[in-house]
Amino acid sequence: MQRFACLREYAHRIVEITYIGEEFMQLDRTDRKLLGALVQNGRATQAELGEAAGLSPSAAARRQKSLEDEGILRGYRADVNLRKLGLAATVMVTITLDSQSEEAMAAFEAAVVGSPSTIRCHLMSGRNDYLLVVRAASIEDYELIHRQEIARLPRVARIETAFALREVVNRTVPPRLFD
């Protein structure tokens, strides 16, 4: 039991640390409450943020500005329902390059940025080199994307595709950060 208590304490300390460049910044409970309120509603007023964090509106504004200056808050974005815009299919595409040389990876990464259907691209460890998240209107639409965008990316040796049946979780921040 002692060991599990130690692990819980260790996990709790990890939650309180946020990565900034090469340094970690420890957030207090008030900052975590403020971040939680902003994650729920990026358009919250200073009064709403202050209420959520137990601060006056001006103190909430100062803390929010500090989080922006530290690079923790990198911006504010709209949460767009792509299904309502006709992009109902979420496609996970794994890519293996013909080489893992710097030149091959740089060429692929420079080209994938221009792929208009790709919404995310991650360099991966393991068997595949990259994971792309692509949005398409349908399976037929993805076939065109596959032929006209993905298969034309430089240095691609293998493409594997999986279609998401349903989105279960979609978060920008893990909730444990706000505990």
Protein Blocks (a to p, Z undefined) as FASTA:
>chain_A
ZZmmmmmmmmmmmmmpccehjbccdddfklmmmmmmmmmmmmbcfklmmmmnopafklmm
mmmmmmmmnomanbdcddddfklnopabccddddddfbfcfklmmmmmmmmmmmmkbmbd
cddehjbfbdcddddfblklmmmmmmmmmmmpghiabdcddddfbdfbdcfbdfklmZZ
